[in-house]
């Protein structure tokens, strides 16, 4: 039993699934990559039981077959094969898989196929279909605000909520909150919390072209993201997501409009003033001039000014520079709007030309 394919396509399938291969799991089979071939289709699968990814490619084969190989050896081998045709042959009596490419021939020990778990389900419940590039952008503009610990609290995931013809993504680590919404025609109502790791893996595999679509389905306590050549399934986080609408201020005392690139560059410089902890930047706004000040007692201090469009009175508030920079790096607009208030009232940042993406950030108390 064998199949013939191209090294580039085989590698592409393996690269899609390799991050789902278990690295520290007591179940040996989860450290493997599952291959199944039949006629002109190759299926490649990996799972660590938290997420599972299945990718598809084209091959030529006169017989069907399947095998499981240890991922940490098989994937690097295929990555290093020369471009061109690859012949893969299963030698059942020796429990080996032979890989031939160029002038090289390699044999790897196989693992038990029957022990490898399946992923996906024929009973999935499709909830929404949307452009894959749109979902990628929404994830990119929220996932950075999730809590970074390794627990399973709701704060370590992204809330995906569909209702009233809108898809909304929300993320928070209690110091900041991202909110992103987009119109969605034909979707059914659902509300789920997707782990941030799952969202990060989705960013790797979601096409960003204007033609590709992704289908979101629910299977029990799992979510399934389906594309033409790959599916990703993930466990959902349990628990109640906080009422994010109560965190978003209805207004701020003042508002500025500033070039995104200029503000980001100034904050990058101010962010250097953090020797042993996060750099804190004070925003001092008065008469269309924004003064950015940062100080580290062991390192030094910085100050620079930006001319901005201002509405409202003078205000003064301090924030972690890194938190603002992470948001600005996801903005595609030339200008941003920043709502500021005095003291410990939260700020609101959004693209100047959109109400659909906003970022609430809590200020920092300074002495």
N, C-alpha and C positions, 0 to 999 in steps of 0.2 A: 504494500500500500504506500503510495507516494503521491506528491504533488509537485508541480513546477510553477514558480512565480518569479516576480522581479524583486530584487533585494530592497529597492526603495519602497515598494508597497508593503512588503512584509515588515520592514522597519517602522513604517508609519503606523501600522496597526499596533505593533508592540509598544511604541512610544505613547500611544493613546492610553494603553491599559497599565503600563508598568508602575505608575504611582499607586495603583490599587493592590499591588502585590504586598502581602504581609511580610514584614521583616523580623518581627519579634513575636511570633504566634506559636503556641505549643502544637497546633495542628499543622503538621508538616506540609500537607497538601496546599495550604493557603500560601505557601512561599513559591508556589508554582504558577506557570502560565499555561492555560489550556488552549490547545489547538484542535480544530475540527475542520476537515475538508471534505467537500463533496461536489463533483462536477466542476463548476467554475466559481465556487464560493468558498472562502476561507473565513472561519470564525475564530477570533482570538479573545480570550476572556481572562480576567483576574479579579479577585475579590479578597478583602480582609474581613468581611462580614459587617463592616461599617459602611463601606462603599463598594460597588462593583461596577466594572466597565467592560463592555463588550464591543469590539470593533470588527468591521467586515472588510474583506479585500477580495480581489479576483485572482484565481489560480487556474491551472489546468490539471485535471486529475481524472483517471479512468475508474478509480476505486475510491470509496469513502474510507475515512479513517479518523482517528483521534489520538491525542497524546498529551501528556502533561510534563513539562520540563521545569527545572528549578530556575526561577526568573533571574536571579542575580548572576547566572552564568550564560543563559541563553540569550538574553537581551543584549549584553555587551558583545557577544559573539556576532550576532546579526549586524550590530552597529558597525563592526569592523570588517565585515565581508566586502569584497570589491563590488562595485555597481555591476548590474547585469543579472543574468538568470541564476536562480537558486533552485536546486533539486533537493527535496526533503523526503526521506524514505524511512518508514517505520519498519524496524526489524524486530518483530514480536518475540521470536524465540530467545532473543538476547536482551529483550526489554531496553532497546537502544533506539535512538533516532539519529539517522545519518543525514548530515547537511553537506552538500557539495556546491561549491561556488568557485569560479575561476579554476585555479590549479589545486585548490585546497579541499580536503575532505575531513570532516569532523564527526565524532560520535559522542552523544550525550546520553546518560542514563535517564530513562523515563520514570515517572511516578504513577501511582494508581489512578487511572481515569475515573473509575467508579466512585472514588471518594471526593471528587472535585464538585463543589456545589454549583447549581445552576443559578442564574440571576434572571430577573424579569418575570413576567407573568402574562398569560393570555387573558387574565381577568382584570387587567388594568382599567382604570376609569379616567379617560382623557378629560382634562379640565380646561386646557387652554392651548392654543397654537399661536405663536408669534414669531417675528423675524429673529433669528439667532443673534444677529448683530445688536439688536435692541436689548435683548436680555443680557448680553455680554456687557454692554455699556451701563445698564442699570446695576449689575453686580459690581462692576469696577467702581462705581460711584457710591457704593455702600459698604462693601465687605471690609474696608480698612478700619471702620469704626466698631467692629465687633470686639468683644473682650478676648484677650490673647491667652488666657489660661487654658488648661487642658480639661476642664470640667465639662459638665453637660448642662449647664444652666442656659436659660433662654438667651442670655446676653452673649453667648459664644456663637450664636447663629444669626441668620437674617430672617426676619419676618417677611414672608411672601403672602400677600393678601389680594384676592381678586373679588371685587364687588362693584355694582353700579357702573359696569363698563370700564373699569379701571384696574390696572395691575399696580400694586404699591409694594415697594421694598423698603424695609426699615431696619436699621442697625444702630445699636448703642452699647457703650461700655460704661454708662452712667456719668461720664464726664463730657460726652458729646453724643449727638444723635444725627444720623443721616436719614433723610426722607426723599424718596424718589417715586414719581408716579407717571404712568403713561396710559393713554387710552387703549382699550383692548376690545375689539369687536368679537362677539360670539363666545366669550369665555364664560364658564360656569363659576359660581361662587366657591371659594375655598380660602382657608387660612391655615398656613403651615409655618413651622420654624425649621429652616434648612441649615445644617452645620456649616460654619465658615469654611472648613476644609473642603466640603463638597462644592461650595461656590467657587473656591479657588481652582479646583480641578475642572469645573465647568469652563472657567475662563481659558484654560489650556486647549480645550477641544471645541469650543463654539466657533464656527466660522463667522467672520465679520463681513462677508459679502452681502449684497442687498437681496439675493435670491433665496438663500437658505432659511429654513424655518426649524423651530424646535417645538416639540409637543411635550407638555407637562401633564403627567398622569399620577394618580395616587393608587397605591397597592397596599392596603392595610396601613401600617405605620411606616410606609416607605414612599418616597417620591421617585418617579422615573422621568428622566429627560431623554427624549428620543430624537435622533437626527437620522439622516439617510444612511450614514455609514458607521454610526456608533450610538450606543445607549449607555447612560450612567444611571445607576440606581443607588439610593442612599437611605439610610435610616433617618427618621425625623427626630428632632429634639422634642422632648415632652415638657409640659409645664405651661404656665400662662404668661404670655408676653405682656409687658406693662402697657398701660394706655398711653401711647406715644403722643396722642393729640393734646394731652394735658401738659406736655413738656414744651411744646412749640409756643413761644410767646406770640400774642396777637399783635404786638407792636414793640418798638424800641424808641428810646429818646431821640436818637439821631441816626442818620443814614449817610453813608458815603458811597460813591461810585468811583472805582479806581481801576487802572489797567492791571489785569491779572498778572502779567509777566513782571511788571515793575514792583508790585507788592510782593510777589514770590521771591524775586531777587533780593529785595531788602530784608525779608525774613530769613532767607538762607544765610545772609551775613550775620544777622542778629542771633541766629541759632548757634553760632560758634561760641557764644558766651554761655556755655553750660559745661563746666569742667567735671563736676561730680553729679550733676543732676540735670533735668530738663531745663533748657533755656526759657526764661520767662520774659516776654516782651510787653511793655506797657504802651498802649495806644492812647496818645494824648491828642485830641482833635479840637481845633479851634480855628474858625474863620477860613475854612477850606485848606488848611494845612494839617497833615497828619504827621505827628512826631512819633517815631518808633524808638524806644529806649530799652536797652538790655544791659544787665550788669551781673558780674560774677565776682564775689569778694576775693577769690584766689586768682582770678584771671585778668579781669579788666572790665571795660564797659564800651558800649557802642550807642551811637545816636545818629539818626538820619531822618530826613523829612521827605514827604511826598505831597505834591499838590493834588487835591482831590475835589470832586464835586460833593458839596455838603448840604444836607438839609437837617435843620434842627440845631439845638444849642451845643455848646462845647461839652465834651464828655471825656472821661478818663477811665480806662479799664485795662486789665492785664490778662494775658493768655499764654498758654504753652505754645511756643513758636512751631513746634513739630506738628501739633494738632491742626493748625491752620494750613501749614504747608501740604500736609497729606490731602486735604480737601482741594486746594488750589491746583494740585497736579492732575486732578480728574476733570477739571473744567475745560471745556472746549471754546467757550466764549472769550472774546478779547477783554471784556470788562466784567468785574464782579461788583455786586452790591453787598455792603457790610453794615448791618444794623447794630448800633452800639448803644449801651446804656452805662450810666455811672455805677460804680461799686461792683456788687456781686450779682448783678442781673445778667442773664445770658445774652450772648450775641447771636446774630443770625447772618449767615453768608449764603448767597445764591448767585448763579449767573445773572448778570444784569438784564438779560433778555428772556428769562424764563422764571416761572413760578413753580415749575414741576420738580425742581431739585433744590433742596435747601439743607442747611447744615447748622445745627444748634450747638453752640459751644459754651461751656461754663467757664467763667473767669476764675482767676487765681487770686487769692488774698495775698497782698504784699505789705510789708511793714514800712 
